[in-house]
Structures are given as C-alpha cells and as structure tokens.
Amino acid sequence: MTLNLAGLEVLIGAAVSLKTNARADARLHRAARILVVDGEAHVRAMIGATLESQGYQVQTTSNGSKAIEMVEENDFDLVLTEIVIQDGNGIALMERIRGQQPQLPVVMVTAIHDISVAIDSMHRGAYDYVLKPFERERLLGTVQRALEYRQTLQENHSYQQNLEMAVRARTELLRQAMEDIETSYDITLEALGDALDLKDSETEGHSKRVTAYTIALARAMSVASTEIKVIARGAFLHDIGKMALSDEILRKPGPLTAEEQTAMRRHCANGYDMLRKIPFLREVAEIVFTHQEHYDGGGYPSGLRGSEIPIGARIFAIADALDAITSERPYRKARSFEKARKEIQRCSGTQFDPAVVEVFLKVPIEVWQELRTQIGEQSKRLSTFDIVNRPILKEK
C-alpha cells in the first residue's frame, strides 16, 4: 500500500486557506457586539451612542455581577469597563472575564490619571485602556484595534483546530496503512509456512496448531497483547529454517544419522539468519533461534537455561510438545491430550519452565481439544493475522 503523503498537504492547505479568507469573510458577519460597564449613566449613554453611530450593537450595565451574567448569556466581541464600578472592581471583572473567555478582549476605561494603574491592568490581561475624558477618535480607534485583535485570535484558533483535525485525520490514515502493511506481512509469512507444510507433509497444519496453542497459553499467562503478536509469529515460523534442509533428511522415515541430526539441528540458526534481517521480525528471530532450548540447559543450539531463554520460546516449547505428542507420526501413533499433559508435567523443570507448566496445567484439556478441532476445520482459510487477533475459541 502506497502512503498518500500528498493528502496531508491538501488537508493542511485547506486549513491554511481558512486563515487567508477569514478576514474577507468577517465583513459578511453580524455587527460587533460590545458590552459597556460603567457606574455613571451619562458615560454609558455617551459611549453607547458613539459606538452605535458606527454600526456596533451595544449593551450597558453599571455593576460587575450583572456584567458577568450578560457575558455568560451573550456572545460579545468586546467589553469596555471602568476600573471603579458598582459592587466590585473593574480589574477583577476583567480577570474573571478573561478566565472564562480568553479570546474576549477587555478595554479598561478610567478617570484615574495614573499610568501605573493602566499598565498594571494590561499586565493582568486587559487589551488596552482609555482615559476619561476621552476623545471620540481615540475611543473608536481603540475599539477597532481590539476587535481586529479578537478576530485574529479567532482566526488563529480556527486555524489551529482545523490543523489538529487534519493531523488527526492523517494520523488515522497512517495507522490504517500500517495495519494494512502488517496484514500483508502476515500473509507473506503464512505463504512461507504453507511452503514448509508442502515440503514437510508429515507435519501439515502443525504451524497453525502450535501457534493457536501458544497464543492460548500466553493469554493464560497474561502476556501483553503486543508481545503475544511477536510470540505468535515466532511460533508460526519456528521451523522456517527447515526450508534449507534437503528432502532426504526432512522426509526420511527412519532414524537420522549423527551427521543428519547435526544438519537438522542447524534449522534454528538457519531460521534466525533468514528472519533477523527483516526489521519487524528481529524479536521473532530470537524465538525461532531459541525454540529448541531446554529449561535446564540441555537443549540446543546454545545450551541456554532458565530466564536466559526468551519467555516466548519457553511458552512455545510446551505448545510444540503438546502438538507433537497428540499428532500422528510415521514412527508412532498420536497420543491423547491426557497423556500429553502428564508428559509435560513430568518434564517440568528439565525441558520446560515450571512456571509456564503450572499455568498450562490449569487450562482445561477441553480447551486444547477444541482448538485443535477449530484449526483443523479452518486451516485452509485461517491466516496468521486471523489467529493472532481473533478470539481463540468460538462462542458457545
């Protein structure tokens, strides 16, 4: 699947165009709504008349508590408030408004001719201040700049929202693309497994069965789902190194010679060498390399023991033994799950990790029998990806 990175440019370009066109579109919007807060009625009336003459919609009040109610109930574009107001303080009112609506500018109107008071109000969040008595042009100019400032804030906020939406949308597309790629990888891996089944017909279906058993046991041990995927792939590909073996060794009906046994034991390293070069299979390669190690150090190829063996390989070892014991071989008949269970228990602490065996023994035999039946029924249409992600057992 090809990732369409050009789509991201289109999405971001659309968001950027909102900022470019917003200023022109604003002219079509409603007239700006302004709230005037002042304790003197004639001042409120004068400011209101001045602003309304310019087409602004104006509401007025004399006290802070009423102003808060009006701000919460109406969509104002600007607030002008005297520093000294009834039942409160204009700066406190400004701070409360800014706390509730950060994009709503507040201009302080004051008769206090002390520049420190004006500067302090701006430090606290006021957009600007106007001294009384004020000139008409000074008032209108301040209002106009404050409204342009609000418009800029809104444009930037809208731009940011659209950009975030574009990034989220693209992130989702990338996530889906990565899932598709992962699915393609798993299909490829299954093709390798099918090729091995064709080469070694005596163990046909073994890879899928042992993968299902491994997943079930890993889940019973509360292994993280991300790690289960790695373990499952390791289980499915554990014998991939046998692709390098000759048919004479792989299909020999009788015992192997010492030389042939040495060649057979190389399949762990062969599989490791095949998989380790593929970045997403490096952890899987470790499981493939160690899947014949024994808990007591008696396995191969490295004679690892205990926790030196990856947990995925320790889980797999039991699943592999379970399937080997309960499957037909040219040199022996299949044995029951009960006998397989007893054999695995007998080898606890030598071939198998006792902690994994303990969990295995708690899983009812019926679970393993049902899994084998399901894998047999679905073998021709069940992929590795399906095995890893679907519930192991069908709903009863």
Secondary structure as UniProt FT lines:
FT   HELIX           6..26
FT   TURN            27..28
FT   STRAND          33..37
FT   HELIX           41..52
FT   TURN            53..55
FT   STRAND          57..61
FT   HELIX           64..73
FT   STRAND          78..82
FT   STRAND          84..86
FT   STRAND          88..89
FT   HELIX           90..100
FT   TURN            102..103
FT   STRAND          106..110
FT   HELIX           115..123
FT   TURN            124..125
FT   STRAND          128..131
FT   HELIX           136..199
FT   HELIX           201..203
FT   TURN            204..205
FT   HELIX           206..220
FT   TURN            221..222
FT   HELIX           225..236
FT   TURN            237..239
FT   HELIX           240..244
FT   HELIX           247..250
FT   HELIX           258..265
FT   HELIX           267..275
FT   TURN            276..277
FT   HELIX           279..281
FT   HELIX           282..290
FT   TURN            291..292
FT   TURN            295..296
FT   HELIX           306..308
FT   HELIX           311..325
FT   TURN            330..331
FT   HELIX           337..346
FT   TURN            349..351
FT   HELIX           354..362
FT   HELIX           365..378
FT   TURN            379..381
FT   HELIX           384..389
//
